[in-house]
């Protein structure tokens, strides 16, 4: 499968990790999480989990308040919580 915006596919024969990496940046703050094929039961399932998490984090970041051009600490904490749950 091909990478998509904010989702990158990792398939290296020599590496221990195969799966998807979610990476999104807003207002100088980056959020990253890896979705392993092994953990989620395959390539399609890990992609589905990554897409659900991406939609959830975008929902948190859409109307987020900014303090001096950066995301508010409460928003950062909430976004990190969303990633931990997924």
VEXGU-239839 format. One line per 10 residues: number of its first residue (from 1); their letters; for each residue x, y, z of N, C-alpha, C, O. Coordinates in steps of 0.001 Angstrom, whole numbers. Example, Ala and Ser with C-alpha at 12.3 -4.5 7.8 and 13.67 -1.06 7.14 Angstrom:
<nodes>
1) AS) 13190:-5690:7800:12300:-4500:7800:13200:-3300:7800:14236:-3319:8465; 12850:-2250:7080:13670:-1060:7140:12900:30:7870:13409:1138:8039
</nodes>
This chain:
<nodes>
1) XXXXXXXXXX) 844:-1189:0:0:0:0:882:1241:0:2027:1216:450; 324:2309:-509:1039:3568:-591:792:4431:632:-245:4332:1287; 1760:5273:923:1605:6221:2022:537:7244:1677:274:7519:506; -71:7802:2707:-1100:8830:2551:-666:10039:3349:306:9971:4102; -1368:11137:3196:-1022:12334:3945:-1115:12054:5444:-2137:11575:5935; -44:12357:6155:96:12158:7603:260:10692:8004:421:10402:9190; 225:9765:7051:426:8341:7329:1512:7811:6395:1412:7946:5176; 2537:7214:6970:3651:6701:6186:3765:5202:6416:3693:4737:7553; 3941:4455:5349:4083:3000:5434:5552:2628:5612:6410:3114:4876; 5841:1769:6586:7185:1260:6816:7179:-243:6526:6535:-1015:7237
11) XXXXXXXXXX) 7891:-648:5490:8035:-2068:5156:9478:-2322:4757:9838:-2236:3583; 10274:-2626:5723:11678:-2936:5480:11909:-4403:5809:11522:-4869:6881; 12528:-5122:4907:12768:-6546:5124:13722:-6788:6291:13592:-7789:6996; 14672:-5889:6501:15678:-6097:7538:15294:-5479:8883:16000:-5693:9868; 14220:-4737:8952:13831:-4071:10200:12823:-4918:10972:12099:-5729:10395; 12793:-4715:12265:11857:-5448:13116:10439:-4875:13011:9468:-5574:13301; 10314:-3610:12599:9005:-2954:12558:8454:-2920:11138:9148:-2539:10196; 7206:-3321:11005:6468:-3141:9763:5091:-2631:10144:4404:-3231:10971; 4695:-1531:9544:3403:-949:9861:3299:481:9378:3961:874:8418; 2461:1259:10053:2173:2635:9674:2622:3594:10761:2549:3284:11951
21) XXXXXXXXXX) 3087:4765:10337:3442:5827:11275:2510:7007:11014:2432:7517:9896; 1812:7427:12050:981:8618:11990:1838:9773:12498:2418:9692:13581; 1913:10823:11730:2679:11995:12144:1947:13240:11666:1687:13409:10475; 1620:14110:12620:907:15339:12288:1481:16478:13129:1771:16306:14313; 1636:17621:12511:2169:18795:13206:1188:19948:13074:610:20186:12014; 1023:20647:14172:188:21844:14184:820:22856:15122:1177:22525:16253; 957:24068:14660:1422:25196:15480:2708:24874:16241:2841:25219:17415; 3647:24215:15575:4933:23937:16187:4994:22715:17087:6027:22457:17704; 3906:21958:17174:3872:20750:17997:3617:19550:17095:2699:19564:16275; 4433:18513:17252:4287:17296:16451:3731:16162:17298:4058:16024:18476
31) XXXXXXXXXX) 2895:15367:16680:2322:14187:17315:2628:12988:16424:2365:13023:15222; 3184:11930:17008:3582:10751:16247:3183:9492:17000:3305:9418:18223; 2705:8502:16250:2407:7191:16824:2609:6147:15739:2322:6388:14567; 3108:4982:16144:3333:3875:15230:2254:2824:15414:1842:2531:16537; 1794:2252:14291:765:1219:14289:1357:-21:13622:1464:-83:12397; 1735:-993:14423:2417:-2198:13954:1433:-3192:13334:340:-3412:13857; 1840:-3785:12212:1034:-4836:11589:855:-6006:12545:-216:-6609:12603; 1892:-6322:13283:1862:-7452:14212:836:-7213:15328:92:-8119:15702; 808:-5998:15846:-88:-5666:16959:-1547:-5627:16514:-2433:-6054:17254; -1798:-5119:15313:-3173:-4927:14853:-3681:-6047:13949:-4834:-6012:13521
41) XXXXXXXXXX) -2837:-7045:13648:-3307:-8202:12903:-3147:-8130:11397:-3735:-8940:10681; -2377:-7193:10903:-2144:-7121:9461:-2072:-5689:8971:-2341:-4735:9701; -1697:-5575:7699:-1493:-4258:7089:-2779:-3436:7034:-2778:-2252:7371; -3857:-4056:6615:-5123:-3325:6475:-5694:-2910:7829:-6243:-1817:7968; -5562:-3784:8823:-6088:-3469:10152:-5286:-2350:10821:-5853:-1486:11489; -3961:-2372:10636:-3142:-1308:11232:-3410:22:10531:-3402:1072:11174; -3646:-11:9224:-4004:1212:8496:-5347:1744:8992:-5496:2948:9200; -6315:864:9181:-7629:1293:9667:-7512:1947:11046:-8139:2975:11301; -6711:1354:11932:-6515:1922:13264:-5828:3282:13176:-6183:4209:13904; -4851:3401:12291:-4140:4670:12111:-5078:5745:11570:-5007:6899:11994
51) XXXXXXXXXX) -5948:5379:10643:-6893:6348:10078:-7899:6823:11117:-8262:7999:11134; -8354:5919:11986:-9279:6294:13063:-8594:7267:14020:-9179:8276:14413; -7358:6960:14390:-6609:7833:15296:-6343:9194:14648:-6418:10225:15315; -6033:9195:13355:-5787:10452:12644:-7039:11324:12641:-6959:12530:12878; -8185:10722:12374:-9444:11478:12385:-9728:12043:13773:-10185:13178:13902; -9459:11257:14804:-9701:11704:16182:-8781:12866:16551:-9226:13845:17149; -7526:12763:16203:-6584:13828:16569:-6850:15089:15755:-6684:16199:16261; -7262:14929:14499:-7627:16108:13703:-8836:16810:14311:-8915:18038:14298; -9778:16030:14844:-10939:16604:15510:-10548:17435:16722:-11140:18483:16979; -9553:16969:17468:-9074:17703:18643:-8359:18988:18209:-8525:20038:18829
61) XXXXXXXXXX) -7573:18894:17150:-6747:20025:16732:-7485:21070:15903:-7022:22206:15794; -8622:20709:15319:-9364:21629:14439:-9695:22967:15090:-9311:24020:14581; -10393:22928:16190:-10832:24164:16827:-10024:24506:18066:-10523:25160:18982; -8786:24067:18092:-7962:24235:19281:-7574:25691:19512:-7325:26443:18570; -7529:26064:20772:-7088:27409:21138:-5579:27482:21040:-4876:26493:21249; -5096:28667:20720:-3660:28891:20637:-3251:29977:21611:-3977:30948:21821; -2092:29804:22195:-1527:30774:23116:-196:31207:22522:723:30399:22389; -95:32468:22170:1108:33005:21532:1498:32216:20284:2681:31978:20041; 506:31813:19495:762:31102:18251:1005:29613:18394:1165:28920:17389; 1038:29106:19607:1252:27671:19847:-25:27070:20423:-896:27784:20920
71) XXXXXXXXXX) -118:25746:20347:-1274:25073:20919:-1273:25216:22440:-221:25192:23077; -2455:25364:23003:-2588:25460:24455:-2150:24139:25089:-2367:23077:24506; -1537:24190:26274:-1086:22952:26941:-2209:21928:27130:-1969:20724:27032; -3416:22388:27396:-4542:21471:27564:-4841:20729:26264:-5180:19545:26285; -4717:21416:25143:-4959:20791:23843:-3892:19746:23548:-4203:18664:23050; -2643:20059:23849:-1544:19114:23627:-1776:17856:24467:-1605:16738:23982; -2159:18044:25710:-2410:16916:26613:-3570:16058:26102:-3510:14829:26148; -4613:16711:25622:-5775:15986:25104:-5416:15193:23858:-5838:14046:23712; -4636:15793:22954:-4205:15107:21737:-3317:13909:22065:-3447:12856:21441; -2427:14056:23026:-1567:12946:23450:-2406:11822:24059:-2101:10643:23878
81) XXXXXX) -3455:12192:24775:-4354:11194:25340:-5084:10404:24266:-5284:9197:24402; -5481:11083:23204:-6152:10420:22088:-5226:9378:21465:-5657:8275:21132; -3948:9738:21310:-2987:8808:20719:-2706:7616:21624:-2488:6508:21134; -2708:7829:22937:-2455:6728:23867:-3604:5712:23839:-3378:4510:23979; -4831:6199:23659:-5989:5321:23658:-6059:4477:22401:-6604:3373:22431; -5522:4967:21305:-5640:4236:20028:-4563:3203:19865:-4523:2508:18850
</nodes>
